[in-house]
Amino acid sequence: MLINRYIGSARPALRMTGAKVSDLNRPAFHRDRQTALHLVPVSREIEERFAVYVDLLQRWRKVTNLISEKTSNAIWTRHIADCAQALLLVPTARRWVDVGSGAGFPGLVIAMQLACDDGAVVHCIESDQRKSAFLREAVRATQSPAIIHSTPVQSFRPTLFGAVDAVTSRALAPLPIVLHFSKVWLVRGAIGVFLGGKSANTKLADLSLGSSYAIEIIPSVVDSDAAILRVRMD
């Protein structure tokens, strides 16, 4: 196992509803938004899509347990910017698979970033039916090129997707399990982008030294204590 450590539109306009922040600390919420957009700059159109998505997250979160209460004021940095940086690591990838999408992290965030790119598609695999319903509504509201697959990843037929450029996941399972689920795309040349958070090094410790993966550990631009794992088959 090779491990490298790194330092350092054609679509109609969106109808903006505005984030529902009445139950939040408004100044903190807006500071968090500006911080996130400074950390991972995006176009105005993508920012608008993000805002629609954040609005939906706030309105659905208490029903579907999408995000925790304690991260509500930091949703832009903790979730939006953290996930948006994944695309920076494989900037030419247009066909993605998100294994265990949950609330859309990072798959739906990536889809919003690719919304104006011809041929872009993000396949979001999520077995929870309530979360899948939220994801479908978010895809509709943000007009993003994502397809929601409401099925356990263990029973999915990955060959249905055709060619895949990148596979990603965030906080799904220990790294060996994530790699097991993702291997069918990795062996065909896809690049893995796994958001490891502060436990990235611990995740690596779970792999055997004889593993056939080349893994790069890349510091997160959002959290200096966190990292992202970029993975290729050796």
Secondary structure, 3 states (H helix, E strand, C coil): CEEEECCCCCCCCCCCCCCCCCCCCHHHHHHHHHHHHHHCCCCHHHHHHHHHHHHHHHHHHHHHCCCCHHHHHHHHHHHHHHHHHHHHHCCCCCEEEEECCCCCCCHHHHHHHCCCCCCCEEEEECCCHHHHHHHHHHHHHHCCCEEEECCCHHHCCHHHHCCCCEEEEECCCCHHHHHHHHHHHHCCCCEEEEEEECCHHHHHHCCCCCCCEEEEEEECCCCCCCEEEEEEEC
